[in-house]
């Protein structure tokens, strides 16, 4: 047997196994569910815009960390996860409506939607403090609500609900695990 024939004979089983794994893996990947994460604020910081830029940036950083925690847990659970990004171009009451957020999720290709509204209260020095979270988890195509829950955010982190990235990330991962466990 010449060297080329020996090479083909020795590599053919590996090539066949590799191709089989690819073909079996592709359909499995196509069944991953697409989840859109939408986070918004409500409460005093919504009604009274934060004038202090440093406090505003801390709130945005905190919310980004919550989102990152949610997205990491779902990604590890083999979901395709994306965020809504800023929803603009419509009036505030329309933008916050359930129908509009579901439309954005549907238009983005989501099968599932996690909507989290975070309430901030002001502490003595006027700094925003994360307080409550209102969570709604939807199946987008049927618009069915799969889970609705009100959460005390301080109960989800050891950080005592500071406006920190660490606290936000812990809260996000706790929320995501809760959704996965209860849906």
C-alpha positions as CSV (number, residue, x, y, z in Angstrom):
1,X,0.0,0.0,0.0
2,X,1.4,3.4,-0.9
3,X,1.7,6.2,1.7
4,X,-1.4,8.1,0.4
5,X,-3.5,5.0,0.7
6,X,-2.2,4.3,4.2
7,X,-2.9,7.9,5.2
8,X,-6.5,7.7,3.9
9,X,-7.1,4.4,5.7
10,X,-5.8,5.7,9.0
11,X,-7.6,9.0,8.9
12,X,-10.9,7.9,7.4
13,X,-12.5,6.7,10.7
14,X,-11.6,10.0,12.4
15,X,-13.0,12.0,9.5
16,X,-16.3,10.1,9.5
17,X,-16.7,10.6,13.3
18,X,-15.9,14.3,12.9
19,X,-18.4,14.8,10.2
20,X,-21.1,12.8,12.1
21,X,-20.5,15.0,15.2
22,X,-20.8,18.1,13.1
23,X,-24.0,16.9,11.4
24,X,-25.5,15.9,14.8
25,X,-24.4,19.1,16.5
26,X,-25.8,21.4,13.9
27,X,-29.5,20.4,14.5
28,X,-28.9,20.5,18.2
29,X,-27.7,24.1,18.0
30,X,-30.7,25.0,15.9
31,X,-33.0,24.1,18.8
32,X,-31.4,26.6,21.2
33,X,-33.9,29.2,22.4
34,X,-33.3,32.8,21.7
35,X,-33.7,35.0,24.8
36,X,-34.0,38.8,24.7
37,X,-33.2,40.6,28.0
38,X,-34.9,44.0,28.6
39,X,-34.1,46.0,31.7
40,X,-35.7,49.2,32.6
41,X,-36.0,51.4,35.7
42,X,-39.0,52.6,37.6
43,X,-39.6,54.6,40.7
44,X,-38.1,57.9,41.8
45,X,-35.2,57.9,39.4
46,X,-37.6,57.5,36.5
47,X,-39.8,60.3,37.7
48,X,-37.0,62.6,38.7
49,X,-34.0,62.3,36.3
50,X,-30.7,62.0,38.0
51,X,-28.9,65.3,37.6
52,X,-25.6,64.2,39.1
53,X,-23.7,62.6,36.3
54,X,-21.7,60.4,38.6
55,X,-24.8,58.9,40.2
56,X,-26.4,58.5,36.8
57,X,-23.4,56.6,35.5
58,X,-23.4,54.4,38.6
59,X,-27.0,53.4,38.0
60,X,-26.2,52.6,34.4
61,X,-23.2,50.5,35.4
62,X,-25.2,48.7,38.0
63,X,-28.0,47.9,35.4
64,X,-25.4,46.7,32.9
65,X,-23.9,44.4,35.5
66,X,-27.4,42.9,36.3
67,X,-27.9,42.3,32.6
68,X,-24.4,40.7,32.3
69,X,-25.2,38.3,35.1
70,X,-28.5,37.3,33.5
71,X,-26.9,36.9,30.1
72,X,-24.0,34.8,31.4
73,X,-26.2,32.3,33.2
74,X,-28.5,31.8,30.2
75,X,-25.5,31.6,27.8
76,X,-24.0,28.8,30.0
77,X,-27.4,27.1,29.9
78,X,-27.0,27.1,26.0
79,X,-29.5,29.8,25.2
80,X,-28.8,32.4,22.5
81,X,-29.0,35.6,24.5
82,X,-29.1,39.2,23.4
83,X,-30.3,42.5,24.9
84,X,-32.8,44.9,23.6
85,X,-30.4,47.8,23.5
86,X,-32.0,51.2,23.7
87,X,-35.5,51.3,22.5
88,X,-36.2,54.7,21.0
89,X,-38.2,56.3,18.3
90,X,-41.5,56.1,20.2
91,X,-43.1,57.9,23.1
92,X,-42.2,56.8,26.6
93,X,-45.5,55.2,27.5
94,X,-45.5,53.2,24.2
95,X,-41.9,52.2,24.6
96,X,-42.6,50.7,28.1
97,X,-45.8,49.0,27.0
98,X,-45.9,45.2,27.1
99,X,-47.1,45.0,23.5
100,X,-44.2,47.2,22.2
101,X,-41.5,45.3,24.1
102,X,-42.9,42.0,22.8
103,X,-42.9,43.4,19.3
104,X,-39.2,44.4,19.7
105,X,-38.4,40.9,21.0
106,X,-40.3,39.3,18.1
107,X,-38.7,41.5,15.5
108,X,-35.3,40.6,17.0
109,X,-36.0,36.9,16.6
110,X,-36.5,36.1,20.3
111,X,-38.4,33.0,21.4
112,X,-38.3,34.2,25.0
113,X,-38.3,37.6,26.7
114,X,-37.1,38.5,30.1
115,X,-38.3,41.9,31.2
116,X,-36.9,43.3,34.5
117,X,-38.0,46.6,35.9
118,X,-35.7,47.8,38.7
119,X,-37.0,50.3,41.2
120,X,-34.5,52.6,42.8
121,X,-35.2,54.5,46.0
122,X,-33.2,57.5,47.3
123,X,-31.2,57.2,50.5
124,X,-30.5,60.1,52.8
125,X,-27.7,61.6,50.7
126,X,-29.9,61.4,47.6
127,X,-28.0,58.5,46.0
128,X,-30.2,56.0,44.2
129,X,-30.5,52.6,46.0
130,X,-31.7,49.5,44.2
131,X,-34.8,48.3,45.9
132,X,-37.3,46.1,44.1
133,X,-37.3,44.1,40.9
134,X,-40.3,43.2,38.9
135,X,-39.6,40.3,36.7
136,X,-41.8,39.0,33.8
137,X,-40.7,36.1,31.6
138,X,-42.6,35.6,28.4
139,X,-42.9,33.1,25.5
140,X,-42.8,35.6,22.7
141,X,-44.8,33.8,19.9
142,X,-47.8,33.1,22.1
143,X,-47.3,36.2,24.3
144,X,-47.8,33.8,27.3
145,X,-46.4,34.9,30.6
146,X,-44.4,32.0,32.0
147,X,-43.2,33.6,35.3
148,X,-44.0,36.9,37.1
149,X,-42.3,37.7,40.3
150,X,-41.5,40.7,42.6
151,X,-38.0,40.5,44.1
152,X,-36.3,42.3,46.9
153,X,-33.0,42.9,45.3
154,X,-31.1,43.1,48.6
155,X,-32.0,39.4,49.2
156,X,-30.2,38.4,46.1
157,X,-26.7,39.6,46.9
158,X,-24.3,39.7,49.8
159,X,-23.2,43.2,48.8
160,X,-26.2,44.8,50.6
161,X,-27.5,46.3,47.4
162,X,-24.7,48.8,46.7
163,X,-24.6,50.4,43.3
164,X,-21.6,48.3,42.4
165,X,-20.9,46.0,39.5
166,X,-20.3,43.1,41.8
167,X,-23.7,43.5,43.5
168,X,-25.4,44.0,40.1
169,X,-23.8,40.9,38.6
170,X,-24.8,38.8,41.7
171,X,-28.3,40.0,41.4
172,X,-28.4,39.2,37.7
173,X,-27.1,35.7,38.1
174,X,-29.5,35.0,41.0
175,X,-32.5,36.2,38.9
176,X,-31.5,34.1,35.9
177,X,-31.0,31.0,38.1
178,X,-34.4,31.6,39.6
179,X,-36.0,31.8,36.2
180,X,-34.3,28.7,34.9
181,X,-35.4,26.8,38.1
182,X,-39.0,28.0,37.9
183,X,-39.9,27.8,34.2
